[in-house]
Amino acid sequence: MFEKLPTLQADPILGLVAQCRADTNPNKIDLGVGVFKDQNGLTPVLKAVKEAEIRYLQEENSKAYLPAGGTERFISLVNELLFGQNHPVIKDNRVATIQATGGCGALRVAAQVIQRANPNSKIWVSDPSWPNHVPLLGSSGLEFRQYPYYDASKNEVDFDAMMAALEDASTGDFVLIHGSCHNPTGADLSQQQWQIVTEFVQNRGLIPFIDMAYLGFGESIDADAFGLRYMAENLPELVLANSFSKNFGLYRERTGTVSIVVKDPAQVSLVTNQLLNVAREIYSMPPAHGAALVETVLADPILKDLWIEELAQMRGRIIEMRHALVDGIQKAGCDANFDFIKKQNGMFSFLGVNENQVEELKTAYSIYMTKSSRISIAGINNNNLPYLCESIAKVLAK
Ligand SMILES: Cc1ncc(COP(=O)(O)O)c(C=O)c1O
């Protein structure tokens, strides 16, 4: 029976990772995969997480199921982290949050609850966006529309085009917005643009669906959460998918949360039960380990400070590499201006070179990036930087 299944195309990013792994060139550089790497090219376990892990292993006394939505303490600490202490939606008890299996699990569960609430709602997704958004959210049966997001000639958010496209959205549609560190462009909305979008969606009866996969990777936790917190304060409803994969380095532990802000506290238990019911249909119970580590870190002021410091170090390394890349390309004799890369946020930017140049960087220099020229800045370090900059300058000089 299974032989009748169609052959699937390889996932472009995972395919690139496999190609890079098989490449024997000692100078090869992987700018494809979206995982933080330190100066030595390693994805470390954070010290705060390691300490939490030691404590957890000593204290853990059962492997019985967790509460289906995660522990109460985890949920309350995470709500406080995301929305901020004393945020009105927390004070007014207007948030339904449950633990999720990473950001992907959160997106999937949220989409299914949206589909149950209104199967006619469309989800407006930025063009470009993270390639997994459409398959993940689409599997719930929801329809998509795209809004233009990036002006490749100016290397910045094309805000006018975005807002013009959203004019066509209907009441009850959802606008998927990257909370910070837009993947793949690195171009984020300014605070003023968040405010304009907030007013717009309010007037049109649209609902924001915020995907927060890189909180703290842009400027700081508070600055990166500005849009989320502002919208939550000013709008009646909002959906949030949150991932701890990147900012806690918990990729393989599948740790995140999904939240729905509702109009009235009386709706919280109804919405929570819907979230839990969808999760039950997909995977039933959440995994314990990653969430226990986040809970332990957030509950202990010393560990929390250590985590914030380590997050700042990861962010600082990315910012440093953004500057070093731009300056290095210029030093290698390239005339093109890459200054926009210094201004963008988070792990990704488009290098802005064409597909042939991407291909040449791969085949002639073993430098791997997606066809769109998205580069994962964390793949750059002081050792591979000179080779990378010289190779880019050579390819662009042709
Ligand atoms: C924009 C965006 N959303 C969600 C995710 C999902 O992350 P997770 O690994 O936690 O499922 C990612 C991961 O790369 C991402 O880039």
The ligand as an SDF file (V2000), in Angstrom:
LIG
                    3D

 16 16  0  0  0  0  0  0  0  0999 V2000
    9.8940   32.0770   12.4530 C   0  0  0  0  0  0  0  0  0  0  0  0
    9.9440   30.7780   13.1800 C   0  0  0  0  0  0  0  0  0  0  0  0
    8.8560   30.3550   13.8230 N   0  0  0  0  0  0  0  0  0  0  0  0
    8.8280   29.1990   14.4830 C   0  0  0  0  0  0  0  0  0  0  0  0
    9.9490   28.3900   14.5380 C   0  0  0  0  0  0  0  0  0  0  0  0
    9.7980   27.0780   15.2590 C   0  0  0  0  0  0  0  0  0  0  0  0
   10.7210   26.7950   16.1980 O   0  0  0  0  0  0  0  0  0  0  0  0
   10.7070   25.4370   17.0370 P   0  0  0  0  0  0  0  0  0  0  0  0
   12.0030   24.7720   16.7380 O   0  0  0  0  0  0  0  0  0  0  0  0
   10.5990   25.8810   18.4400 O   0  0  0  0  0  0  0  0  0  0  0  0
    9.5580   24.6140   16.6200 O   0  0  0  0  0  0  0  0  0  0  0  0
   11.1120   28.7850   13.8740 C   0  0  0  0  0  0  0  0  0  0  0  0
   12.2790   27.9130   13.8680 C   0  0  0  0  0  0  0  0  0  0  0  0
   13.2070   28.0440   13.1350 O   0  0  0  0  0  0  0  0  0  0  0  0
   11.1110   30.0170   13.1790 C   0  0  0  0  0  0  0  0  0  0  0  0
   12.1850   30.4540   12.5360 O   0  0  0  0  0  0  0  0  0  0  0  0
  1  2  1  0
  2  3  1  0
  2 15  2  0
  3  4  2  0
  4  5  1  0
  5  6  1  0
  5 12  2  0
  6  7  1  0
  7  8  1  0
  8  9  2  0
  8 10  1  0
  8 11  1  0
 12 13  1  0
 12 15  1  0
 13 14  2  0
 15 16  1  0
M  END
$$$$
